[in-house]
Amino acid sequence: MQGKKNYQEKLFTSFRLSDRIPKENFYRRLKEALNLEFLYPLTQKFYGDSGQKSIDPVVFFKICLVGYMENITTDRGVMN
């Protein structure tokens, strides 16, 4: 079953990561310029209808993209 991440910032918190990232940050600007919604219909046929939901394909693509752009060769390195 294809998962989809629905991110929503917490209402009652004193720390918001999005406030700490500069407006000129490369990945922030890339997010604004790159629409990855096309991945959902392209990957839908590879997901089953039952079982636990998987990682969101857009999130997975972003993880791979960061690993490539930062020259990180291991999964663990990308997650750190």
Summary of the structure (lengths in Angstrom):
residues: 80
radius of gyration: 15.1
end to end distance: 27.0
largest distance: 41.7
contacts: 129
relative contact order: 0.19
helix: 48%
strand: 0%
